[in-house]
Amino acid sequence: MDILNFINSKDIREYLQGINYKCDSMQAAWLVYQSANKTMEEKHAAYHWIIENMPDCSMPERRFAIHRDSLHAFLQEHINFCETHKHEIDKDSFWGNLSDDEQDLYRDAFESRWFCFPTPFKKGDLVHRFWENPHRHRFCGGVFVLNGITNTEEDIKRCVRADESDMNAYGWYQTPDGQIYHEVMHNYMDLVKFTGELYGQERILIALSNFLQDKIGVELLLQAQRTLMMRDYGEDDDPNWYTDEGLELAGLANIPKLTKAQKRANRLRRRRVTRYFS
């Protein structure tokens, strides 16, 4: 069985398969657990395969998880628990009615651990979670420009007692009105490369991506932000709550494009104004 098929991200899955990446037993169990597209039956079949084909190991205590001597024994207990409660698991009240031991058995033993996986992503890549609308710029959501991922040798030492919420990717996101901010997301194993088209102010992310990869300079980055925001604001601020007659009276209806002569005249006028006030 190829446990890597349980990875949510198509890009990460294909990358790890391409480099013939080998999971240890704990990594394999976690990948099966976090899969969003596999059924309970498929996950349980994978757990049985891990028990039968991969080495057993202990599960060290974590902040929200107890110590267990055997991963194999835990996986069998987890399977039995899910089978017993399979008609209740999807109910909203299920989690709140579990004891601490049951919570550990059902979820905490998996989610209280940190894992390091290589990915195909690099600084400056445009990425988003595989399940979300990349154009929906909610907080820490939508397409963003990657700055880094916590899967380095330094992170392995630092995150020895970290949990799943520390499997982070961080970078520059965008608010719905075009502002750029730096934030952190988890889980980086859900990331895929953005391959679509960006529109309006979203295209600022293209400029930022290329700047971080040293393909353009800071001047062009700032010019791109200024141009795209002004253009987008102009479209968004169109006062369409007025009547057509009112827009025409205000000079805002059917605005003609400037001719070359008019553009030249405007440049000369600006120069004269600049000389007058300098």
Backbone as CSV, one residue per row, in Angstrom:
resi,resn,N_x,N_y,N_z,CA_x,CA_y,CA_z,C_x,C_y,C_z
1,MET,0.847,-1.199,0.000,0.000,0.000,0.000,0.882,1.250,0.000
2,ASP,0.523,2.226,-0.813,1.268,3.490,-0.833,0.572,4.481,0.099
3,ILE,1.118,4.637,1.305,0.529,5.533,2.306,0.521,6.982,1.813
4,LEU,1.441,7.327,0.909,1.502,8.701,0.416,0.234,9.101,-0.333
5,ASN,-0.563,8.134,-0.766,-1.824,8.443,-1.435,-2.823,9.104,-0.498
6,PHE,-2.546,9.062,0.800,-3.443,9.684,1.768,-3.133,11.161,1.986
7,ILE,-2.100,11.684,1.369,-1.759,13.104,1.501,-2.786,13.954,0.755
8,ASN,-3.270,14.976,1.403,-4.321,15.822,0.814,-3.825,16.614,-0.389
9,SER,-2.625,17.152,-0.297,-2.084,18.003,-1.353,-1.576,17.168,-2.519
10,LYS,-2.123,17.406,-3.694,-1.680,16.710,-4.898,-0.206,17.014,-5.180
11,ASP,0.199,18.261,-4.993,1.575,18.657,-5.280,2.570,17.972,-4.342
12,ILE,2.258,17.958,-3.047,3.163,17.310,-2.092,3.166,15.802,-2.301
13,ARG,1.996,15.244,-2.543,1.901,13.800,-2.771,2.765,13.359,-3.958
14,GLU,2.629,14.053,-5.074,3.398,13.682,-6.263,4.890,13.925,-6.058
15,TYR,5.241,14.965,-5.316,6.652,15.252,-5.050,7.283,14.152,-4.201
16,LEU,6.608,13.755,-3.119,7.162,12.718,-2.243,7.216,11.368,-2.954
17,GLN,6.224,11.083,-3.781,6.275,9.845,-4.563,7.432,9.889,-5.555
18,GLY,7.683,11.072,-6.117,8.759,11.216,-7.083,10.142,11.019,-6.491
19,ILE,10.320,11.376,-5.214,11.628,11.200,-4.568,11.678,9.894,-3.764
20,ASN,10.615,9.078,-3.895,10.543,7.777,-3.215,10.680,7.945,-1.701
21,TYR,9.926,8.901,-1.154,10.003,9.210,0.273,9.425,8.067,1.102
22,LYS,10.123,7.703,2.173,9.690,6.625,3.054,9.269,7.194,4.409
23,CYS,8.023,6.956,4.782,7.520,7.417,6.081,7.945,6.446,7.176
24,ASP,8.109,6.960,8.392,8.203,6.049,9.522,6.769,5.702,9.949
25,SER,6.632,4.841,10.920,5.304,4.333,11.291,4.386,5.431,11.807
26,MET,4.930,6.334,12.631,4.109,7.420,13.171,3.673,8.386,12.068
27,GLN,4.571,8.714,11.171,4.209,9.581,10.051,3.114,8.950,9.216
28,ALA,3.253,7.668,8.962,2.264,6.972,8.144,0.879,7.016,8.796
29,ALA,0.823,6.740,10.089,-0.464,6.755,10.796,-1.075,8.149,10.763
30,TRP,-0.256,9.168,10.936,-0.776,10.535,10.926,-1.293,10.922,9.546
31,LEU,-0.577,10.539,8.484,-1.028,10.853,7.130,-2.389,10.223,6.850
32,VAL,-2.587,9.016,7.321,-3.887,8.364,7.138,-4.960,9.118,7.913
33,TYR,-4.653,9.477,9.153,-5.628,10.172,9.996,-6.073,11.495,9.381
34,GLN,-5.122,12.285,8.861,-5.462,13.642,8.414,-6.063,13.683,7.012
35,SER,-6.165,12.547,6.343,-6.704,12.540,4.990,-8.155,13.011,4.974
36,ALA,-8.449,13.953,4.104,-9.793,14.527,4.035,-10.687,13.825,3.026
37,ASN,-10.094,13.049,2.133,-10.870,12.487,1.023,-11.043,10.976,1.093
38,LYS,-10.514,10.347,2.126,-10.650,8.902,2.266,-11.767,8.575,3.261
39,THR,-12.449,7.466,3.027,-13.523,7.034,3.918,-12.938,6.394,5.176
40,MET,-13.801,6.212,6.166,-13.367,5.540,7.385,-12.881,4.131,7.074
41,GLU,-13.561,3.436,6.173,-13.165,2.070,5.819,-11.776,2.058,5.184
42,GLU,-11.497,3.033,4.316,-10.181,3.115,3.677,-9.096,3.421,4.706
43,LYS,-9.409,4.297,5.650,-8.431,4.628,6.690,-8.155,3.413,7.577
44,HIS,-9.199,2.704,7.948,-9.004,1.545,8.822,-8.223,0.448,8.110
45,ALA,-8.443,0.296,6.818,-7.659,-0.684,6.049,-6.183,-0.288,6.046
46,ALA,-5.921,1.019,5.952,-4.539,1.501,5.974,-3.906,1.295,7.353
47,TYR,-4.675,1.532,8.429,-4.141,1.280,9.773,-3.773,-0.194,9.941
48,HIS,-4.629,-1.089,9.453,-4.327,-2.522,9.533,-3.056,-2.847,8.747
49,TRP,-2.889,-2.193,7.610,-1.687,-2.426,6.806,-0.440,-1.972,7.559
50,ILE,-0.536,-0.817,8.242,0.593,-0.315,9.038,0.929,-1.312,10.144
51,ILE,-0.087,-1.816,10.841,0.125,-2.782,11.918,0.841,-4.029,11.403
52,GLU,0.452,-4.474,10.230,0.968,-5.728,9.689,2.309,-5.583,8.954
53,ASN,2.626,-4.367,8.488,3.787,-4.225,7.606,4.852,-3.237,8.069
54,MET,4.558,-2.426,9.093,5.535,-1.427,9.528,5.933,-1.673,10.971
55,PRO,7.134,-1.259,11.376,7.612,-1.513,12.743,6.736,-0.836,13.786
56,ASP,6.613,-1.477,14.936,5.909,-0.863,16.057,6.837,0.136,16.738
57,CYS,6.263,1.069,17.478,7.060,2.062,18.213,6.208,2.607,19.345
58,SER,6.859,3.258,20.278,6.127,3.902,21.370,5.621,5.264,20.914
59,MET,4.663,5.797,21.664,4.114,7.124,21.374,4.380,8.003,22.591
60,PRO,5.426,8.843,22.551,5.791,9.647,23.718,4.662,10.581,24.155
61,GLU,4.663,10.881,25.437,3.680,11.809,25.989,3.862,13.192,25.368
62,ARG,2.771,13.848,25.139,2.769,15.228,24.673,1.835,16.040,25.561
63,ARG,1.780,17.339,25.311,0.977,18.217,26.168,-0.480,17.757,26.229
64,PHE,-1.017,17.320,25.106,-2.414,16.908,25.064,-2.579,15.419,24.751
65,ALA,-1.526,14.644,24.921,-1.598,13.215,24.612,-0.797,12.411,25.632
66,ILE,-1.343,11.279,26.041,-0.683,10.441,27.034,0.366,9.559,26.357
67,HIS,1.286,9.025,27.161,2.293,8.086,26.656,1.630,6.744,26.350
68,ARG,2.037,6.160,25.231,1.559,4.813,24.877,2.774,3.973,24.481
69,ASP,2.769,2.723,24.918,3.903,1.842,24.646,3.922,1.339,23.208
70,SER,2.748,1.257,22.582,2.676,0.615,21.270,1.767,1.385,20.325
71,LEU,2.320,1.820,19.191,1.513,2.437,18.141,0.532,1.423,17.567
72,HIS,0.987,0.191,17.361,0.108,-0.834,16.805,-1.116,-1.062,17.684
73,ALA,-0.895,-1.162,18.986,-2.011,-1.380,19.913,-2.951,-0.177,19.903
74,PHE,-2.372,1.015,19.842,-3.208,2.224,19.786,-4.077,2.246,18.537
75,LEU,-3.484,1.929,17.385,-4.252,1.964,16.141,-5.420,0.981,16.189
76,GLN,-5.206,-0.176,16.780,-6.304,-1.134,16.892,-7.389,-0.612,17.826
77,GLU,-6.978,0.015,18.929,-7.955,0.623,19.838,-8.728,1.736,19.132
78,HIS,-8.019,2.546,18.365,-8.659,3.641,17.625,-9.682,3.093,16.631
79,ILE,-9.312,2.041,15.911,-10.236,1.416,14.954,-11.481,0.909,15.680
80,ASN,-11.287,0.215,16.786,-12.420,-0.340,17.539,-13.336,0.775,18.044
81,PHE,-12.727,1.856,18.524,-13.516,2.969,19.045,-14.367,3.595,17.935
82,CYS,-13.749,3.842,16.779,-14.480,4.458,15.665,-15.584,3.550,15.149
83,GLU,-15.328,2.257,15.107,-16.358,1.313,14.656,-17.534,1.298,15.628
84,THR,-17.243,1.359,16.915,-18.301,1.352,17.930,-19.173,2.589,17.834
85,HIS,-18.548,3.741,17.499,-19.269,5.021,17.507,-19.497,5.584,16.104
86,LYS,-19.433,4.749,15.083,-19.474,5.262,13.704,-20.775,5.988,13.364
87,HIS,-21.862,5.710,14.094,-23.126,6.398,13.820,-23.247,7.717,14.588
88,GLU,-22.293,8.000,15.459,-22.351,9.215,16.276,-21.268,10.223,15.906
89,ILE,-20.212,9.783,15.239,-19.031,10.618,15.007,-19.356,11.917,14.285
90,ASP,-20.287,11.874,13.347,-20.595,13.068,12.557,-21.533,14.039,13.257
91,LYS,-22.016,13.693,14.436,-22.919,14.583,15.171,-22.120,15.685,15.863
92,ASP,-22.684,16.888,15.905,-21.991,18.035,16.507,-21.668,17.806,17.976
93,SER,-22.490,17.048,18.661,-22.324,16.863,20.107,-21.312,15.769,20.459
94,PHE,-20.801,15.056,19.455,-19.971,13.881,19.736,-18.722,14.233,20.531
95,TRP,-17.959,15.221,20.066,-16.685,15.553,20.709,-16.880,16.021,22.140
96,GLY,-17.908,16.808,22.378,-18.132,17.359,23.714,-18.532,16.324,24.740
97,ASN,-18.995,15.179,24.302,-19.438,14.143,25.234,-18.368,13.109,25.552
98,LEU,-17.170,13.269,25.006,-16.107,12.293,25.224,-15.323,12.591,26.503
99,SER,-14.864,11.542,27.165,-13.969,11.704,28.303,-12.577,12.065,27.791
100,ASP,-11.673,12.439,28.708,-10.308,12.791,28.300,-9.627,11.610,27.603
101,ASP,-9.812,10.409,28.132,-9.195,9.229,27.529,-9.761,8.973,26.136
102,GLU,-11.063,9.181,25.975,-11.685,8.968,24.665,-11.240,10.023,23.662
103,GLN,-11.073,11.250,24.128,-10.584,12.308,23.242,-9.176,11.999,22.751
104,ASP,-8.361,11.483,23.661,-7.005,11.100,23.275,-7.030,9.968,22.253
105,LEU,-7.896,9.002,22.473,-7.978,7.842,21.600,-8.510,8.225,20.219
106,TYR,-9.460,9.138,20.194,-10.099,9.496,18.926,-9.289,10.507,18.117
107,ARG,-8.676,11.505,18.800,-8.057,12.587,18.041,-6.731,13.080,18.604
108,ASP,-6.657,13.318,19.902,-5.497,14.013,20.474,-4.183,13.272,20.264
109,ALA,-4.217,11.938,20.273,-2.982,11.179,20.091,-2.356,11.451,18.727
110,PHE,-3.172,11.791,17.739,-2.658,12.163,16.419,-2.275,13.643,16.365
111,GLU,-3.183,14.506,16.777,-3.022,15.941,16.558,-2.048,16.599,17.521
112,SER,-1.633,15.908,18.562,-0.697,16.480,19.533,0.757,16.251,19.146
113,ARG,1.007,15.857,17.899,2.367,15.562,17.461,2.734,16.387,16.232
114,TRP,4.026,16.672,16.139,4.567,17.477,15.042,5.383,16.578,14.126
115,PHE,5.194,16.748,12.838,5.923,15.931,11.863,6.583,16.823,10.821
116,CYS,7.688,16.344,10.310,8.443,17.098,9.303,8.418,16.327,7.985
117,PHE,7.891,16.970,6.958,7.873,16.383,5.614,8.495,17.382,4.635
118,PRO,9.279,16.901,3.683,9.764,17.800,2.624,8.620,18.158,1.683
119,THR,8.697,19.326,1.083,7.677,19.768,0.133,8.360,20.334,-1.117
120,PRO,7.611,20.494,-2.197,8.202,21.035,-3.424,8.189,22.557,-3.487
121,PHE,7.721,23.210,-2.425,7.524,24.646,-2.481,8.798,25.419,-2.146
122,LYS,8.878,26.619,-2.681,10.017,27.501,-2.396,9.515,28.908,-2.106
123,LYS,10.378,29.713,-1.531,10.031,31.089,-1.201,9.571,31.832,-2.454
124,GLY,8.442,32.516,-2.323,7.903,33.272,-3.446,6.813,32.556,-4.213
125,ASP,6.609,31.260,-3.937,5.548,30.526,-4.629,4.177,31.052,-4.224
126,LEU,3.245,31.038,-5.162,1.842,31.346,-4.879,1.152,30.038,-4.508
127,VAL,0.612,29.960,-3.282,0.027,28.720,-2.777,-1.295,29.004,-2.078
128,HIS,-2.060,27.943,-1.833,-3.294,28.037,-1.055,-3.663,26.652,-0.570
129,ARG,-4.592,26.555,0.384,-5.062,25.254,0.855,-5.844,24.549,-0.252
130,PHE,-5.682,23.246,-0.330,-6.283,22.500,-1.442,-7.801,22.602,-1.460
131,TRP,-8.426,22.843,-0.311,-9.883,22.793,-0.227,-10.558,24.156,-0.327
132,GLU,-9.784,25.240,-0.356,-10.427,26.549,-0.257,-10.461,27.288,-1.592
133,ASN,-11.346,28.285,-1.657,-11.409,29.174,-2.805,-10.225,30.133,-2.712
134,PRO,-9.276,30.057,-3.638,-8.078,30.899,-3.528,-8.381,32.395,-3.639
135,HIS,-9.538,32.754,-4.192,-9.879,34.169,-4.358,-10.667,34.727,-3.168
136,ARG,-10.924,33.893,-2.178,-11.629,34.363,-0.986,-10.591,34.779,0.046
137,HIS,-10.363,36.068,0.160,-9.277,36.581,0.993,-9.752,36.860,2.420
138,ARG,-10.161,35.773,3.089,-10.469,35.891,4.512,-9.157,35.914,5.288
139,PHE,-9.227,36.061,6.635,-7.997,36.120,7.430,-7.234,34.803,7.295
140,CYS,-5.971,34.915,6.885,-5.105,33.748,6.661,-5.731,32.769,5.676
141,GLY,-6.438,33.285,4.714,-7.065,32.428,3.724,-6.858,32.952,2.324
142,GLY,-7.117,32.104,1.353,-6.927,32.481,-0.036,-5.488,32.297,-0.475
143,VAL,-5.231,32.613,-1.728,-3.880,32.486,-2.260,-2.948,33.448,-1.528
144,PHE,-1.718,32.991,-1.231,-0.744,33.865,-0.581,0.646,33.576,-1.116
145,VAL,1.558,34.501,-0.864,2.940,34.372,-1.323,3.754,33.735,-0.202
146,LEU,4.299,32.564,-0.476,5.010,31.805,0.550,6.335,32.457,0.913
147,ASN,6.593,32.531,2.223,7.878,32.999,2.720,8.712,31.831,3.243
148,GLY,8.060,30.880,3.910,8.800,29.733,4.425,7.878,28.698,5.042
149,ILE,8.452,27.521,5.372,7.727,26.407,5.984,8.566,25.878,7.140
150,THR,7.918,25.488,8.235,8.647,24.986,9.406,8.981,23.507,9.226
151,ASN,9.876,23.220,8.282,10.309,21.831,8.071,11.818,21.756,7.830
152,THR,12.546,22.669,8.466,13.998,22.683,8.325,14.655,21.890,9.459
153,GLU,15.964,21.666,9.349,16.698,20.974,10.401,16.581,21.720,11.729
154,GLU,16.582,23.029,11.652,16.438,23.848,12.856,15.069,23.642,13.489
155,ASP,14.036,23.535,12.652,12.679,23.322,13.153,12.549,21.959,13.819
156,ILE,13.230,20.955,13.291,13.174,19.616,13.890,13.647,19.663,15.345
157,LYS,14.709,20.406,15.611,15.214,20.534,16.981,14.275,21.383,17.839
158,ARG,13.768,22.464,17.250,12.938,23.413,18.003,11.556,22.848,18.318
159,CYS,11.007,22.025,17.444,9.620,21.566,17.566,9.508,20.156,18.114
160,VAL,10.498,19.717,18.875,10.526,18.342,19.359,9.276,18.006,20.171
161,ARG,8.684,18.985,20.860,7.464,18.738,21.629,6.293,19.567,21.097
162,ALA,6.381,19.971,19.851,5.298,20.749,19.248,4.171,19.828,18.789
163,ASP,3.070,20.430,18.308,1.950,19.625,17.827,1.590,20.021,16.401
164,GLU,0.508,19.436,15.908,0.108,19.643,14.517,-0.082,21.119,14.170
165,SER,-0.528,21.926,15.136,-0.767,23.349,14.879,0.525,24.110,14.615
166,ASP,1.677,23.470,14.897,2.978,24.096,14.633,3.570,23.659,13.293
167,MET,2.826,22.887,12.521,3.267,22.528,11.169,2.860,23.670,10.248
168,ASN,3.642,24.749,10.311,3.224,26.017,9.737,3.865,26.334,8.386
169,ALA,3.130,27.099,7.624,3.686,27.829,6.490,3.360,29.292,6.744
170,TYR,4.254,30.184,6.353,4.029,31.593,6.613,4.362,32.400,5.361
171,GLY,3.691,33.524,5.244,3.908,34.341,4.058,3.007,35.550,4.038
172,TRP,2.867,36.139,2.852,2.124,37.389,2.700,0.745,37.128,2.112
173,TYR,-0.269,37.495,2.892,-1.661,37.370,2.488,-2.187,38.732,2.035
174,GLN,-3.436,38.727,1.554,-4.053,39.968,1.095,-5.457,40.081,1.675
175,THR,-5.803,41.273,2.141,-7.159,41.532,2.611,-8.079,41.743,1.406
176,PRO,-9.400,41.703,1.605,-10.322,41.932,0.490,-10.140,43.289,-0.190
177,ASP,-9.604,44.286,0.539,-9.414,45.604,-0.086,-7.983,45.811,-0.582
178,GLY,-7.193,44.735,-0.659,-5.902,44.816,-1.319,-4.685,44.985,-0.438
179,GLN,-4.858,45.188,0.857,-3.700,45.371,1.738,-2.939,44.057,1.907
180,ILE,-1.632,44.173,2.076,-0.761,43.012,2.243,-0.364,42.884,3.713
181,TYR,-0.394,41.651,4.241,0.042,41.420,5.623,0.711,40.054,5.712
182,HIS,1.557,39.891,6.713,2.325,38.651,6.897,1.698,37.849,8.027
183,GLU,1.388,36.561,7.759,0.774,35.713,8.778,1.194,34.255,8.592
184,VAL,0.678,33.434,9.500,1.039,32.021,9.567,-0.218,31.166,9.418
185,MET,-0.082,30.022,8.737,-1.179,29.071,8.629,-0.691,27.676,9.030
186,HIS,-1.617,26.790,9.293,-1.317,25.359,9.413,-2.501,24.627,8.801
187,ASN,-2.313,23.570,8.266,-1.237,22.618,8.182,-0.597,22.726,6.801
188,TYR,0.728,22.842,6.721,1.363,23.051,5.415,1.187,21.864,4.475
189,MET,0.820,20.701,5.002,0.596,19.531,4.141,-0.681,19.656,3.314
190,ASP,-1.455,20.692,3.546,-2.670,20.940,2.759,-2.427,21.922,1.615
191,LEU,-1.198,22.397,1.461,-0.931,23.431,0.463,-0.759,22.855,-0.945
192,VAL,-1.267,23.611,-1.907,-1.039,23.313,-3.324,-0.611,24.607,-4.009
193,LYS,0.058,24.469,-5.141,0.453,25.642,-5.906,-0.765,26.244,-6.597
194,PHE,-0.820,27.573,-6.624,-1.900,28.259,-7.330,-1.572,28.286,-8.813
195,THR,-2.516,27.829,-9.617,-2.272,27.747,-11.056,-3.283,28.543,-11.874
196,GLY,-4.166,29.282,-11.222,-5.199,30.018,-11.939,-4.774,31.426,-12.315
197,GLU,-5.764,32.267,-12.552,-5.544,33.662,-12.927,-5.881,34.550,-11.742
198,LEU,-5.082,35.596,-11.534,-5.370,36.586,-10.500,-5.959,37.835,-11.149
199,TYR,-6.838,38.511,-10.409,-7.579,39.628,-10.979,-7.423,40.883,-10.117
200,GLY,-7.471,42.039,-10.775,-7.455,43.309,-10.049,-6.276,43.415,-9.105
201,GLN,-6.576,43.808,-7.859,-5.523,43.995,-6.869,-4.826,42.686,-6.498
202,GLU,-5.475,41.559,-6.754,-4.819,40.279,-6.485,-3.479,40.176,-7.216
203,ARG,-3.358,40.861,-8.326,-2.149,40.746,-9.136,-0.931,41.372,-8.448
204,ILE,-1.160,42.102,-7.368,-0.050,42.588,-6.550,0.762,41.395,-6.037
205,LEU,0.075,40.272,-5.778,0.761,39.075,-5.285,1.742,38.524,-6.319
206,ILE,1.446,38.719,-7.609,2.371,38.292,-8.661,3.667,39.092,-8.554
207,ALA,3.514,40.401,-8.402,4.690,41.263,-8.286,5.495,40.921,-7.036
208,LEU,4.802,40.686,-5.917,5.495,40.343,-4.677,6.218,39.009,-4.819
209,SER,5.575,38.044,-5.465,6.198,36.742,-5.703,7.492,36.892,-6.498
210,ASN,7.450,37.656,-7.569,8.635,37.827,-8.413,9.712,38.664,-7.725
211,PHE,9.307,39.588,-6.858,10.275,40.367,-6.085,11.040,39.457,-5.124
212,LEU,10.318,38.558,-4.433,10.956,37.662,-3.475,11.900,36.672,-4.148
213,GLN,11.669,36.423,-5.440,12.540,35.527,-6.182,13.587,36.288,-6.998
214,ASP,13.746,37.582,-6.657,14.776,38.433,-7.277,14.606,38.575,-8.785
215,LYS,13.369,38.535,-9.240,13.110,38.695,-10.668,12.776,40.147,-11.023
216,ILE,12.320,40.931,-10.045,12.093,42.363,-10.248,12.633,43.102,-9.026
217,GLY,12.856,44.419,-9.173,13.366,45.228,-8.079,12.256,45.859,-7.267
218,VAL,12.645,46.524,-6.181,11.660,47.121,-5.286,10.896,48.244,-5.972
219,GLU,11.551,48.970,-6.891,10.857,50.071,-7.569,9.676,49.560,-8.382
220,LEU,9.914,48.475,-9.121,8.842,47.927,-9.948,7.756,47.298,-9.078
221,LEU,8.145,46.706,-7.958,7.161,46.160,-7.023,6.219,47.255,-6.531
222,LEU,6.799,48.382,-6.092,5.985,49.480,-5.582,5.138,50.110,-6.681
223,GLN,5.699,50.191,-7.873,4.928,50.737,-8.992,3.743,49.830,-9.316
224,ALA,3.957,48.519,-9.265,2.872,47.580,-9.543,1.765,47.719,-8.508
225,GLN,2.144,47.852,-7.228,1.132,48.011,-6.192,0.336,49.295,-6.400
226,ARG,1.030,50.385,-6.688,0.355,51.672,-6.882,-0.592,51.613,-8.069
227,THR,-0.111,51.085,-9.176,-0.913,51.047,-10.393,-2.143,50.162,-10.224
228,LEU,-1.946,48.959,-9.667,-3.050,48.022,-9.550,-4.093,48.478,-8.537
229,MET,-3.638,49.084,-7.431,-4.600,49.549,-6.429,-5.391,50.740,-6.943
230,MET,-4.730,51.675,-7.619,-5.445,52.827,-8.150,-6.446,52.392,-9.214
231,ARG,-6.038,51.464,-10.064,-6.940,51.003,-11.116,-8.151,50.291,-10.517
232,ASP,-7.887,49.438,-9.522,-8.976,48.679,-8.922,-9.892,49.571,-8.101
233,TYR,-9.305,50.517,-7.360,-10.137,51.433,-6.584,-11.022,52.262,-7.506
234,GLY,-10.467,52.644,-8.646,-11.260,53.427,-9.579,-12.485,52.670,-10.042
235,GLU,-12.326,51.365,-10.285,-13.462,50.556,-10.703,-14.422,50.320,-9.546
236,ASP,-13.873,50.039,-8.353,-14.734,49.749,-7.208,-15.483,50.971,-6.721
237,ASP,-14.865,52.147,-6.881,-15.479,53.369,-6.363,-16.412,54.029,-7.361
238,ASP,-16.691,53.401,-8.458,-17.618,53.958,-9.430,-18.972,54.152,-8.752
239,PRO,-19.459,55.383,-8.665,-20.697,55.663,-7.914,-21.942,55.188,-8.660
240,ASN,-22.148,53.887,-8.694,-23.231,53.346,-9.500,-24.601,53.453,-8.836
241,TRP,-24.673,54.091,-7.659,-25.976,54.280,-7.034,-26.677,55.538,-7.553
242,TYR,-25.978,56.305,-8.420,-26.596,57.479,-9.030,-27.257,57.091,-10.351
243,THR,-28.164,57.924,-10.789,-28.824,57.670,-12.069,-27.856,57.933,-13.219
244,ASP,-28.181,57.381,-14.380,-27.361,57.617,-15.566,-27.275,59.102,-15.877
245,GLU,-28.381,59.806,-15.658,-28.389,61.249,-15.933,-27.434,61.983,-15.000
246,GLY,-27.446,61.599,-13.720,-26.553,62.237,-12.766,-25.092,61.988,-13.094
247,LEU,-24.753,60.723,-13.468,-23.385,60.394,-13.839,-22.936,61.187,-15.058
248,GLU,-23.855,61.378,-15.998,-23.502,62.144,-17.193,-23.258,63.606,-16.846
249,LEU,-24.086,64.158,-15.967,-23.918,65.552,-15.559,-22.606,65.760,-14.796
250,ALA,-22.145,64.696,-14.109,-20.900,64.795,-13.349,-19.679,64.467,-14.188
251,GLY,-19.899,64.135,-15.453,-18.786,63.805,-16.326,-18.237,62.411,-16.113
252,LEU,-19.015,61.525,-15.478,-18.552,60.183,-15.147,-19.151,59.095,-16.034
253,ALA,-19.935,59.487,-17.014,-20.547,58.504,-17.906,-19.827,58.495,-19.253
254,ASN,-19.622,57.281,-19.787,-19.023,57.134,-21.121,-17.728,57.936,-21.263
255,ILE,-16.846,57.763,-20.281,-15.593,58.520,-20.292,-14.752,58.074,-21.484
256,PRO,-14.426,58.990,-22.405,-13.643,58.610,-23.586,-12.168,58.428,-23.233
257,LYS,-11.484,57.584,-24.011,-10.048,57.421,-23.831,-9.329,58.647,-24.360
258,LEU,-8.240,59.020,-23.698,-7.478,60.185,-24.129,-6.729,59.884,-25.430
259,THR,-6.708,60.866,-26.312,-5.886,60.744,-27.513,-4.430,61.016,-27.149
260,LYS,-3.531,60.680,-28.059,-2.111,60.944,-27.818,-1.861,62.427,-27.604
261,ALA,-2.561,63.265,-28.384,-2.394,64.714,-28.246,-2.859,65.198,-26.883
262,GLN,-3.972,64.654,-26.405,-4.481,65.051,-25.094,-3.554,64.590,-23.972
263,LYS,-3.009,63.373,-24.096,-2.063,62.893,-23.093,-0.828,63.784,-23.051
264,ARG,-0.343,64.195,-24.242,0.820,65.075,-24.316,0.510,66.420,-23.684
265,ALA,-0.679,66.940,-23.937,-1.084,68.218,-23.350,-1.155,68.119,-21.829
266,ASN,-1.652,66.992,-21.312,-1.732,66.810,-19.865,-0.337,66.757,-19.231
267,ARG,0.601,66.098,-19.913,1.975,66.036,-19.397,2.597,67.429,-19.343
268,LEU,2.381,68.217,-20.392,2.908,69.582,-20.405,2.298,70.413,-19.294
269,ARG,0.987,70.236,-19.079,0.317,70.995,-18.015,0.894,70.640,-16.660
270,ARG,1.139,69.351,-16.395,1.688,68.936,-15.104,3.098,69.492,-14.901
271,ARG,3.875,69.529,-15.992,5.222,70.086,-15.885,5.176,71.554,-15.513
272,ARG,4.274,72.295,-16.142,4.153,73.724,-15.834,3.762,73.934,-14.378
273,VAL,2.812,73.108,-13.905,2.379,73.230,-12.498,3.526,72.904,-11.554
274,THR,4.294,71.871,-11.895,5.426,71.490,-11.054,6.460,72.607,-10.988
275,ARG,6.776,73.230,-12.139,7.749,74.333,-12.146,7.227,75.525,-11.347
276,TYR,5.937,75.752,-11.404,5.360,76.935,-10.713,5.497,76.804,-9.205
277,PHE,5.291,75.582,-8.695,5.302,75.375,-7.227,6.684,74.975,-6.698
278,SER,7.655,74.743,-7.584,8.982,74.319,-7.113,9.848,75.527,-6.810
